């Protein structure tokens, strides 16, 4: 969890408030800069998600891209973005966005130990991830770049949400890290 008070931008707040009225499920993902991995796959899987969300009419996806590169490239390429997908480059704190959505999606082609996944789990989000690396136990996995498997995993995530699923063990590690960071900050004073 963040150590300092963080805020969401008014633009992101408005987008999410409007989406909450129109859609059954709110999702978010984050990306930074339109780039490709060593195999030529789009690293953050945003094109894949845009394509998938064309068929998820009752769900909304907010793509947080502080670089603004995705929106610029997709505009230049005249990519058809469905109305249930929005980009934001000035969203403020991503953790504040996570507090307002139901699902966090990590559609990456490669990854490290993703902080955003751990933050999403800490805040009680159901997390849907590609299977490209080891992921925490509580995430719902799908085969990378497999639309049918993503659709199946999304149904599992909805069932978890509707059943009141609670992520296990995440808060213990997050709280421990939070205490360590607080001590480190206090040592610097």
C-alpha positions as CSV (number, residue, x, y, z in Angstrom):
1,X,0.0,0.0,0.0
2,X,1.1,3.6,-0.5
3,X,2.8,5.3,2.4
4,X,1.7,8.8,1.5
5,X,-1.7,10.1,0.8
6,X,-2.4,9.7,-2.9
7,X,-5.2,11.0,-5.1
8,X,-7.1,10.1,-8.2
9,X,-7.4,12.7,-10.9
10,X,-10.8,14.4,-11.4
11,X,-10.9,13.0,-14.9
12,X,-10.3,9.4,-13.8
13,X,-12.9,9.8,-11.0
14,X,-15.5,11.1,-13.6
15,X,-14.7,8.3,-16.1
16,X,-15.1,5.6,-13.4
17,X,-18.3,7.2,-11.9
18,X,-19.9,7.3,-15.3
19,X,-18.8,3.7,-16.0
20,X,-20.2,2.4,-12.7
21,X,-23.6,3.6,-13.7
22,X,-23.5,2.0,-17.2
23,X,-21.5,-1.2,-16.7
24,X,-21.8,-4.2,-14.4
25,X,-18.0,-4.6,-13.9
26,X,-15.2,-2.1,-13.9
27,X,-11.7,-3.3,-14.8
28,X,-8.3,-1.5,-15.0
29,X,-4.9,-2.2,-16.4
30,X,-1.8,-0.2,-16.5
31,X,0.8,0.3,-19.1
32,X,3.8,2.5,-19.7
33,X,4.8,3.2,-23.2
34,X,3.9,1.2,-26.3
35,X,6.6,-1.4,-26.6
36,X,7.4,-4.9,-27.6
37,X,9.2,-7.8,-26.0
38,X,12.1,-9.7,-27.6
39,X,9.7,-12.1,-29.4
40,X,7.8,-9.2,-31.0
41,X,4.7,-9.3,-28.7
42,X,3.2,-6.1,-27.4
43,X,4.5,-6.1,-23.8
44,X,1.4,-4.8,-22.0
45,X,-1.2,-6.7,-24.1
46,X,-3.4,-3.6,-24.6
47,X,-4.3,-4.4,-28.2
48,X,-5.4,-7.9,-27.0
49,X,-7.5,-6.3,-24.3
50,X,-9.2,-3.9,-26.6
51,X,-10.1,-6.7,-28.9
52,X,-11.4,-8.8,-26.0
53,X,-13.5,-6.0,-24.5
54,X,-15.4,-5.6,-27.8
55,X,-17.2,-8.7,-26.7
56,X,-17.6,-7.8,-23.0
57,X,-20.4,-5.4,-23.4
58,X,-21.4,-5.3,-19.7
59,X,-17.8,-4.6,-18.6
60,X,-15.6,-1.5,-18.7
61,X,-11.8,-1.2,-19.0
62,X,-9.8,1.8,-17.9
63,X,-6.3,1.8,-19.3
64,X,-3.9,3.9,-17.2
65,X,-1.0,4.9,-19.4
66,X,0.9,7.8,-17.9
67,X,3.1,8.1,-21.1
68,X,0.0,8.7,-23.3
69,X,1.7,6.6,-26.0
70,X,-1.0,4.1,-26.5
71,X,-3.8,6.6,-27.1
72,X,-1.5,8.5,-29.5
73,X,-0.5,5.4,-31.5
74,X,-4.0,4.0,-31.7
75,X,-5.3,7.4,-32.8
76,X,-2.6,7.6,-35.5
77,X,-3.5,4.0,-36.6
78,X,-7.2,4.7,-36.5
79,X,-7.7,1.7,-34.2
80,X,-11.4,1.1,-33.4
81,X,-11.6,1.5,-29.6
82,X,-15.0,0.3,-28.2
83,X,-16.9,2.7,-26.0
84,X,-16.4,0.4,-23.0
85,X,-12.6,1.1,-23.1
86,X,-11.0,4.4,-22.1
87,X,-7.5,5.6,-21.8
88,X,-6.2,8.0,-19.2
89,X,-2.8,9.5,-19.0
90,X,-3.5,11.8,-16.1
91,X,-5.2,9.4,-13.7
92,X,-3.3,10.2,-10.6
93,X,-2.5,7.4,-8.3
94,X,-3.0,3.9,-9.9
95,X,-3.6,2.5,-6.4
96,X,-6.6,5.0,-6.1
97,X,-7.9,3.6,-9.4
98,X,-7.6,0.1,-8.0
99,X,-9.8,1.0,-5.0
100,X,-12.6,1.9,-7.4
101,X,-12.6,-1.0,-9.8
102,X,-13.7,-4.7,-9.5
103,X,-10.9,-6.3,-11.5
104,X,-7.3,-5.6,-12.3
105,X,-6.0,-7.2,-15.5
106,X,-2.3,-7.9,-16.2
107,X,-2.1,-9.0,-19.8
108,X,1.6,-8.8,-20.2
109,X,3.8,-10.9,-22.5
110,X,6.6,-10.9,-20.0
111,X,6.8,-9.7,-16.4
112,X,8.7,-9.4,-13.2
113,X,7.3,-9.3,-9.7
114,X,4.5,-6.9,-10.5
115,X,3.8,-4.4,-7.7
116,X,0.5,-3.5,-9.3
117,X,-0.7,-7.1,-8.9
118,X,0.2,-7.1,-5.2
119,X,-1.5,-3.7,-4.7
120,X,-4.6,-4.9,-6.4
121,X,-4.8,-8.1,-4.3
122,X,-4.1,-6.0,-1.2
123,X,-7.1,-3.7,-2.0
124,X,-9.3,-6.7,-2.6
125,X,-9.5,-6.7,-6.3
126,X,-9.9,-9.9,-8.3
127,X,-6.8,-10.0,-10.5
128,X,-6.7,-11.7,-13.9
129,X,-3.3,-12.3,-15.4
130,X,-1.6,-13.9,-18.3
131,X,0.3,-17.1,-17.5
132,X,3.7,-15.9,-18.8
133,X,5.5,-16.0,-15.4
134,X,4.8,-17.3,-11.9
135,X,2.0,-15.3,-10.4
136,X,0.6,-15.0,-6.8
137,X,-1.8,-17.8,-5.8
138,X,-4.9,-15.7,-5.7
139,X,-4.9,-14.5,-9.3
140,X,-7.0,-15.9,-12.1
141,X,-4.7,-17.0,-14.9
142,X,-5.4,-17.3,-18.6
143,X,-3.2,-18.5,-21.4
144,X,-1.3,-15.6,-22.9
145,X,-3.0,-14.1,-26.0
146,X,-5.8,-16.7,-25.9
147,X,-9.1,-14.9,-26.2
148,X,-11.2,-17.9,-25.4
149,X,-9.2,-18.7,-22.3
150,X,-9.4,-15.1,-21.2
151,X,-13.2,-15.2,-21.6
152,X,-13.3,-18.3,-19.4
153,X,-11.0,-16.8,-16.8
154,X,-13.2,-13.6,-16.8
155,X,-16.2,-15.7,-16.0
156,X,-14.3,-17.2,-13.1
157,X,-13.4,-13.8,-11.9
158,X,-17.0,-12.6,-12.0
159,X,-18.1,-15.7,-10.1
160,X,-15.4,-14.9,-7.4
161,X,-16.6,-11.4,-7.2
162,X,-20.3,-12.3,-7.0
163,X,-19.5,-15.0,-4.4
164,X,-17.6,-12.5,-2.2
165,X,-14.2,-14.1,-2.7
166,X,-11.5,-12.8,-0.4
167,X,-7.8,-12.9,-1.3
168,X,-5.8,-15.0,1.1
169,X,-2.4,-14.1,2.7
170,X,-1.8,-10.9,0.7
171,X,-2.4,-8.5,3.5
172,X,0.1,-10.1,5.8
173,X,3.0,-9.5,3.4
174,X,1.8,-6.1,2.3
175,X,1.4,-5.0,5.9
176,X,4.9,-6.2,6.7
177,X,6.3,-4.3,3.7
178,X,4.3,-1.2,4.8
179,X,5.9,-1.3,8.3
180,X,9.4,-1.7,6.8
181,X,8.9,1.3,4.5
182,X,7.5,3.4,7.4
183,X,10.6,2.5,9.5
184,X,12.9,3.5,6.6
185,X,11.1,6.8,6.1
186,X,11.3,7.6,9.8
187,X,15.1,6.7,9.8
188,X,15.7,9.4,7.2
189,X,14.1,12.1,9.3
